[in-house]
Amino acid sequence: MHIPNSERLTYRLMDASDKQALYDIDQNEEVMKFINGGKKNSMQQIEEVFVPRMEKYRNPEKGWGLWHISLTETGEYLGWVLVRPMHFFLDKPLFNDLELGWRFFQHHWGKGYASEAALAIIDVVSASPEVEYVSAIADEDNGASIGVMKKLGMTFHKQYLHKDYLGDWDVVWYRRKVREQHKPKG
């Protein structure tokens, strides 16, 4: 799957060779504040946990994975946008509901990159007939991420305890319908 570059942003699907980029963005306590309380991830965690985890849901044909976002003009790496089925690591993933997430370097916050990138990605990945919703979750105190969700046209769906083998978190779930599913009559 290909995300067309814009005047400002360039996109490519990340893979295991991007471990340094994944590590670099996780070295800012403010970036990590609502993810794990502000702890920096080690290169060992990136190599042994996060890269194998990314590889489990990465699917280039469907556009699932982490999308590397960079400035078109300079090639500077800004951050990434995640796409995968909602609840992917649970017993019953929602293949009709794609979860989006984002992580950008702090010095690039407030410039509209996360919402611009996520919208461009939504436009392409939601073209699949099986996709009915796009969703995102965040800590209820993460006003910046909730602001991005609202810019993406998502509205509050529910608050719940998100369970994951990396830990459980109280989160708010925002969602946007992208298409009606037509069920056969009979």
C-alpha positions as CSV (number, residue, x, y, z in Angstrom):
1,M,0.0,0.0,0.0
2,H,1.2,3.5,-0.8
3,I,0.4,6.8,0.9
4,P,0.9,9.7,-1.5
5,N,3.4,12.3,-0.4
6,S,2.1,15.8,0.3
7,E,3.8,19.1,-0.1
8,R,4.8,18.9,3.5
9,L,5.0,15.2,4.4
10,T,6.5,11.9,3.1
11,Y,5.4,8.4,4.1
12,R,6.9,5.0,4.1
13,L,6.1,1.8,6.1
14,M,8.7,1.1,8.7
15,D,10.3,-2.3,9.3
16,A,12.9,-3.9,11.6
17,S,15.7,-1.8,10.0
18,D,14.1,1.3,11.6
19,K,15.0,0.3,15.1
20,Q,17.2,3.4,15.6
21,A,14.4,5.7,14.6
22,L,12.0,4.0,17.0
23,Y,14.7,4.3,19.8
24,D,15.4,8.0,19.1
25,I,11.8,9.1,19.4
26,D,11.4,7.2,22.7
27,Q,14.3,9.1,24.4
28,N,12.2,12.2,25.4
29,E,10.4,11.9,28.7
30,E,7.6,14.3,27.5
31,V,7.0,12.1,24.4
32,M,6.7,9.0,26.7
33,K,4.7,10.7,29.5
34,F,1.3,9.3,28.6
35,I,2.7,6.1,27.2
36,N,4.6,4.7,30.2
37,G,4.9,7.5,32.7
38,G,7.9,9.2,31.0
39,K,10.4,6.3,31.0
40,K,12.8,6.1,28.0
41,N,12.9,2.8,26.2
42,S,16.2,1.1,25.9
43,M,17.6,-0.2,22.6
44,Q,17.2,-3.7,24.1
45,Q,13.4,-3.0,24.6
46,I,13.1,-1.7,21.0
47,E,14.9,-4.8,19.6
48,E,13.3,-7.5,21.9
49,V,9.8,-6.1,22.4
50,F,8.7,-3.3,20.1
51,V,10.2,-4.4,16.7
52,P,8.9,-8.0,17.1
53,R,5.5,-6.6,18.2
54,M,5.4,-4.3,15.1
55,E,6.3,-7.2,12.8
56,K,3.3,-9.2,14.1
57,Y,0.8,-6.6,12.8
58,R,2.8,-5.2,9.9
59,N,0.9,-5.9,6.6
60,P,2.1,-3.8,3.7
61,E,-0.8,-4.8,1.5
62,K,-3.4,-3.5,4.0
63,G,-1.3,-0.6,5.2
64,W,-0.9,-1.9,8.7
65,G,2.2,-1.0,10.6
66,L,4.1,2.1,11.6
67,W,4.3,4.8,9.0
68,H,7.5,6.8,9.0
69,I,6.7,10.5,8.6
70,S,9.3,12.9,7.3
71,L,9.4,16.4,5.9
72,T,9.2,16.2,2.1
73,E,11.6,19.2,1.6
74,T,14.4,18.0,3.9
75,G,13.7,14.3,4.7
76,E,13.9,15.1,8.4
77,Y,12.2,12.3,10.5
78,L,9.3,13.7,12.4
79,G,7.7,10.6,14.0
80,W,5.3,7.8,13.1
81,V,1.7,6.9,12.8
82,L,0.5,3.4,13.8
83,V,-2.2,1.5,11.9
84,R,-3.5,-1.9,13.0
85,P,-6.8,-3.6,13.8
86,M,-8.3,-2.4,17.1
87,H,-7.5,-4.9,19.9
88,F,-5.0,-6.6,17.7
89,F,-3.2,-8.3,20.6
90,L,-6.4,-9.6,22.3
91,D,-8.4,-12.7,21.6
92,K,-10.8,-11.0,19.2
93,P,-9.2,-8.2,17.1
94,L,-11.6,-5.9,15.3
95,F,-10.6,-6.2,11.7
96,N,-13.3,-3.7,10.6
97,D,-12.0,-1.0,13.0
98,L,-8.4,0.3,12.5
99,E,-6.6,1.7,15.4
100,L,-4.4,4.7,14.8
101,G,-1.7,6.0,17.1
102,W,1.1,8.5,16.7
103,R,4.4,9.5,18.2
104,F,6.3,12.6,17.1
105,F,9.4,14.3,18.4
106,Q,8.4,17.0,20.9
107,H,10.0,19.9,18.9
108,H,7.5,19.0,16.1
109,W,4.4,19.2,18.3
110,G,1.7,21.8,17.5
111,K,2.5,22.0,13.8
112,G,-0.4,19.8,12.6
113,Y,1.9,17.0,11.4
114,A,0.1,14.2,13.4
115,S,-3.4,15.1,12.1
116,E,-2.2,15.8,8.5
117,A,-0.4,12.4,8.4
118,A,-3.2,10.5,10.1
119,L,-5.8,11.9,7.7
120,A,-3.7,11.0,4.7
121,I,-3.2,7.5,6.0
122,I,-6.9,7.1,6.9
123,D,-7.9,8.2,3.3
124,V,-5.9,5.2,1.9
125,V,-6.3,2.4,4.5
126,S,-10.0,3.0,4.9
127,A,-10.6,2.4,1.2
128,S,-10.6,-1.3,2.0
129,P,-14.2,-2.5,2.0
130,E,-13.7,-4.4,5.3
131,V,-12.9,-1.2,7.2
132,E,-15.9,0.3,8.9
133,Y,-14.3,2.5,11.6
134,V,-11.0,4.2,12.5
135,S,-10.3,4.6,16.2
136,A,-7.7,5.9,18.6
137,I,-7.1,5.5,22.4
138,A,-5.3,7.8,24.8
139,D,-4.9,8.5,28.5
140,E,-7.8,10.8,29.4
141,D,-5.4,13.5,30.5
142,N,-3.6,13.5,27.1
143,G,-5.3,16.6,25.8
144,A,-3.0,16.9,22.8
145,S,-3.8,13.4,21.5
146,I,-7.5,13.8,22.1
147,G,-7.3,17.1,20.1
148,V,-5.8,15.1,17.2
149,M,-8.6,12.6,17.5
150,K,-11.1,15.3,17.3
151,K,-9.4,16.9,14.2
152,L,-9.6,13.5,12.6
153,G,-13.4,13.6,13.0
154,M,-13.5,11.0,15.8
155,T,-15.9,11.3,18.7
156,F,-15.9,9.8,22.2
157,H,-16.9,6.2,22.1
158,K,-16.2,5.0,25.7
159,Q,-13.8,4.9,28.6
160,Y,-12.4,1.5,29.6
161,L,-9.4,-0.4,30.9
162,H,-7.3,-1.3,27.9
163,K,-5.6,-4.6,28.5
164,D,-2.3,-5.5,26.8
165,Y,0.6,-7.8,27.8
166,L,2.8,-4.6,28.1
167,G,0.4,-3.3,30.8
168,D,-3.2,-2.2,31.4
169,W,-4.3,1.4,31.2
170,D,-7.4,3.4,31.7
171,V,-8.1,5.1,28.4
172,V,-10.6,7.0,26.4
173,W,-11.6,5.5,23.0
174,Y,-12.5,7.8,20.2
175,R,-13.9,6.5,16.9
176,R,-15.1,7.6,13.5
177,K,-17.3,5.7,11.1
178,V,-15.8,5.6,7.6
179,R,-18.3,3.4,5.8
180,E,-21.5,1.5,6.4
181,Q,-21.3,-2.3,6.3
182,H,-23.9,-3.7,4.0
183,K,-25.2,-7.0,5.3
184,P,-27.0,-9.3,2.9
185,K,-30.7,-9.7,3.5
186,G,-32.3,-13.0,4.1
